[in-house]
Amino acid sequence: MSRRLLMLAAMMAAISPLIVGGVPEPDKGMVQDLVVLLTDYGTCDFYVGALEGSIYSSNPDARISAITHEVAAFNVAEGSYILARAAREYPPGTVFAAEVDPGVGAGVRSIVLETKDGKLFVGPDNGLFTGVMDELGVAAVREVRNLSLTRQGDGYAAFKGVEVYGPVAGRLAGGVATSEVGPEIFDPVRIEAARAGIEDGVLVGAVAHVDHWGNLVTNIPYHLADEVGLAPNDRIEIAVGGNVVEAAFGSTYSDVPRGEMVAFVGFMGSLGIAINMDSAAEDLGASAGDSVRVRKVLKVQR
């Protein structure tokens, strides 16, 4: 075959996806039509169903997955933590629709965040995406201004999950370009949480999440516990939720009898506070966002 024919064949191979079907073949490394949800809606009402319906209406080919709908009501800090922890496990191309909004959208921008690993997040600009921005990096953020992608019309959106976030997420998952959403912005809201660290030999941080069993997952990484010399069988003092209690430092729940408190490293590599077979959150009156201080008292003599 002549060189000219070889060049012609190469050119035809390059443009053939544009000729057949009118669109290029999808990037093999990017998932399509996958929308993942996170909300504080709960599951006893119609809200989750309405949100899913709005996604299917905007993209009948959508596949919907849910991280959780049980974020503590109005707790943006907890929603941010859970979303970031789960989102990193999804493939590039995944679109997330999230809503935890104490103000029910009043005065809050609707945004689309694109992370450096090729994921999209649709939701309120109230700090909910802080953890995602910190962990996955920010490629671009756009305000939702193109109302033709939403169901709110020209008026106020009373239920942004159904009227804005779901429809926009469905369309983005179906291939709509982020440039069609609206103008780029450079000041997305971030929430301020107590940063983990060491102060005069005391571990300091915050409750990042209260799980299903009432365990307190903190933002204090394991290496800080090592730095202050915490080891199994140590006794520690924990200040959280307005309470100060003494507990054991161990490696698992069963290091203490049923009903007793223990702290150990194991919750995604961070310090956790638990009661064996009971709820530490209820006992301490603690919730996500509360500050935490942990101080070594003494070592148990055996």
C-alpha positions in Angstrom: 0.0 0.0 0.0 1.4 3.5 -0.9 2.2 6.0 1.8 -0.7 8.2 0.6 -3.1 5.3 1.0 -1.7 4.6 4.5 -2.2 8.2 5.5 -5.8 8.2 4.1 -6.6 5.0 6.1 -5.3 6.5 9.3 -7.4 9.7 8.8 -10.5 7.7 8.1 -9.9 5.6 11.3 -9.6 8.8 13.3 -12.8 10.4 12.0 -14.9 7.3 11.7 -16.5 7.7 15.2 -17.7 11.1 14.2 -19.3 9.8 11.0 -21.0 6.7 12.5 -23.5 7.9 15.1 -22.3 11.5 15.1 -20.3 11.1 18.4 -16.9 9.8 19.3 -16.5 6.6 21.1 -16.5 7.1 24.9 -13.2 7.1 26.8 -12.7 3.5 27.9 -11.4 4.7 31.3 -14.6 6.8 32.1 -17.8 5.4 33.4 -21.0 6.7 31.8 -24.6 7.3 33.1 -23.7 6.6 36.7 -25.2 8.9 39.3 -24.4 8.5 42.9 -26.6 10.0 45.7 -25.9 11.3 49.2 -28.5 13.1 51.3 -30.0 13.6 54.7 -33.5 12.8 53.4 -34.0 9.5 55.3 -35.9 6.7 53.6 -39.3 6.8 55.2 -40.7 9.6 52.9 -41.1 10.0 49.2 -38.1 12.4 48.8 -35.5 9.8 47.7 -37.9 8.4 45.1 -38.7 11.8 43.8 -35.0 12.6 43.5 -34.3 9.3 41.6 -37.3 10.0 39.4 -36.0 13.4 38.4 -32.7 11.8 37.3 -34.4 9.1 35.2 -36.6 11.8 33.6 -33.5 13.7 32.5 -31.5 10.6 31.6 -33.5 7.4 31.0 -30.2 5.4 30.7 -29.0 6.5 34.1 -27.8 4.0 36.7 -28.3 5.2 40.2 -26.3 4.2 43.3 -26.6 5.6 46.8 -23.9 6.2 49.4 -26.4 7.0 52.1 -29.6 9.0 52.7 -29.0 8.9 56.5 -26.6 11.7 57.0 -27.6 13.4 60.3 -30.2 16.0 59.5 -28.7 19.3 58.4 -25.2 18.2 59.4 -23.1 19.5 56.5 -19.8 18.5 58.2 -20.8 14.9 58.5 -22.1 14.8 54.9 -18.8 16.3 53.7 -16.8 13.6 55.5 -18.9 10.6 54.3 -19.1 11.9 50.7 -15.3 12.3 50.5 -14.6 8.9 52.0 -16.9 7.1 49.6 -16.3 9.2 46.5 -12.7 8.2 46.2 -13.7 4.6 45.6 -15.8 5.4 42.5 -14.4 5.4 38.9 -13.7 8.6 36.9 -16.8 9.8 35.1 -19.1 9.2 38.1 -21.5 12.1 38.8 -22.6 12.7 42.4 -25.8 14.5 43.4 -25.7 15.5 47.0 -27.9 17.6 49.3 -27.5 18.3 53.0 -28.7 21.9 53.3 -30.0 23.4 56.6 -31.2 26.5 54.7 -33.2 24.4 52.2 -31.4 26.2 49.4 -32.3 29.8 50.4 -29.6 32.1 49.2 -27.2 29.2 48.4 -25.7 28.8 44.9 -26.1 25.5 43.1 -22.8 24.3 41.8 -21.0 21.6 39.8 -17.6 20.7 41.1 -15.2 18.8 38.9 -12.3 17.1 40.7 -8.9 16.3 39.4 -9.6 12.6 39.1 -12.5 13.2 36.6 -15.6 13.1 38.9 -18.5 15.6 39.0 -20.4 16.7 42.1 -23.7 18.6 41.9 -25.2 20.2 45.0 -25.4 23.3 47.2 -22.4 25.6 47.7 -22.6 25.4 51.4 -19.4 23.5 52.3 -20.7 20.1 51.6 -18.0 19.4 49.0 -15.1 20.6 51.4 -13.8 17.0 52.0 -14.0 16.2 48.3 -12.0 19.3 47.4 -9.4 18.5 50.0 -9.0 14.9 49.1 -9.6 14.8 45.3 -8.5 18.3 44.3 -10.4 20.9 42.3 -10.2 21.1 38.5 -13.1 23.6 38.1 -16.3 24.8 39.8 -19.3 26.2 37.9 -22.5 27.8 39.2 -25.7 26.3 37.7 -27.2 29.1 35.7 -28.5 27.3 32.6 -32.1 26.7 33.8 -32.9 24.6 30.7 -30.9 21.8 32.4 -33.2 22.0 35.5 -36.9 21.7 36.3 -37.2 24.9 38.3 -38.3 27.1 35.4 -37.9 30.9 36.0 -39.0 30.8 39.6 -37.5 29.8 42.9 -36.7 26.1 43.4 -38.4 24.9 46.5 -36.9 21.4 46.4 -33.5 21.8 44.8 -32.7 18.1 44.9 -35.6 17.2 42.6 -35.7 20.5 40.6 -32.0 21.2 40.2 -29.4 18.6 41.4 -31.1 15.5 40.1 -31.9 16.8 36.6 -28.4 18.4 36.2 -26.6 15.3 37.4 -28.6 13.1 35.1 -27.8 15.2 32.1 -24.1 15.5 33.0 -23.9 11.7 33.4 -25.5 11.4 29.9 -22.8 13.5 28.3 -23.8 17.1 28.6 -20.6 19.2 28.9 -19.9 21.0 32.2 -19.3 24.2 30.1 -23.1 24.3 29.5 -23.9 24.5 33.2 -22.9 28.0 33.8 -20.0 30.3 34.5 -16.9 29.2 36.4 -16.5 30.4 39.9 -13.4 30.6 42.1 -14.8 31.0 45.6 -16.6 27.8 46.6 -17.7 27.7 50.2 -15.6 25.6 52.6 -16.6 24.6 56.1 -14.2 25.2 59.0 -13.6 22.2 61.2 -11.2 21.7 64.1 -7.9 20.5 62.6 -6.3 17.5 64.1 -3.0 18.1 66.0 -1.2 17.9 69.2 -1.3 20.6 71.9 1.0 20.2 74.9 0.9 16.4 74.5 -2.9 16.3 74.1 -4.5 15.0 70.9 -7.0 17.5 69.5 -9.5 17.2 66.6 -13.1 16.8 65.9 -15.8 14.2 65.4 -16.1 13.6 61.7 -18.9 11.1 61.6 -21.2 9.2 63.9 -21.8 5.7 62.4 -24.8 3.4 62.6 -23.7 1.9 65.9 -23.1 5.3 67.6 -19.3 5.1 67.3 -17.5 8.4 67.0 -15.1 8.5 64.0 -12.7 11.4 64.6 -10.4 13.2 62.1 -7.3 12.4 64.3 -5.0 10.2 62.2 -3.2 7.2 63.6 0.3 8.7 63.5 -0.6 11.4 66.0 -1.6 8.7 68.5 1.8 7.2 68.0 3.5 10.6 68.4 2.0 11.1 71.9 3.0 7.6 72.9 -0.5 6.0 73.1 -0.3 2.2 73.4 -2.8 -0.6 74.2 -3.7 -0.8 77.9 -3.1 2.9 78.4 -5.9 4.8 80.2 -7.0 8.0 78.6 -9.2 11.0 79.3 -11.6 12.0 76.5 -13.3 15.4 76.3 -16.1 15.5 73.7 -19.7 16.8 73.5 -19.4 18.8 76.7 -18.4 15.7 78.7 -15.1 14.4 80.1 -14.7 10.7 80.6 -12.0 8.2 81.3 -11.6 5.2 78.9 -9.2 2.5 77.8 -7.0 2.8 74.7 -7.0 -0.5 72.9 -7.0 -2.2 69.5 -10.7 -3.3 69.3 -14.1 -3.2 71.0 -13.5 -6.4 72.9 -10.5 -5.0 74.7 -13.1 -3.8 77.3 -16.1 -5.4 78.9 -19.5 -4.8 77.4 -20.8 -1.3 78.2 -17.4 0.2 78.7 -15.7 2.9 76.6 -12.6 2.3 74.4 -10.7 4.4 71.9 -8.6 2.8 69.2 -7.2 3.3 65.7 -9.2 1.5 63.0 -11.8 3.8 61.6 -10.3 4.5 58.1 -6.9 5.0 59.8 -8.2 7.5 62.3 -9.0 7.5 66.0 -12.4 6.1 67.0 -14.3 6.3 70.2 -16.7 3.5 71.0 -18.6 1.7 73.8 -18.6 -2.1 73.5 -22.1 -3.1 72.4 -23.6 0.4 73.0 -23.6 4.0 71.6 -20.8 6.3 72.5 -22.6 9.2 70.7 -25.7 8.8 73.0 -23.6 8.4 76.1 -21.5 11.5 75.4 -24.2 13.5 73.7 -21.8 14.0 70.8 -22.4 14.6 67.1 -20.3 15.3 64.0 -18.5 18.6 64.3 -17.9 18.4 68.0 -14.3 19.1 69.2 -12.3 16.2 70.7 -9.4 16.2 73.1 -7.6 13.0 74.2 -5.0 12.9 77.0 -3.1 9.9 78.3 -3.6 9.3 82.0 -1.6 6.3 83.0 -0.9 2.7 81.9 -3.0 -0.1 83.4 -1.0 -2.4 85.6 -1.6 -6.1 84.9 
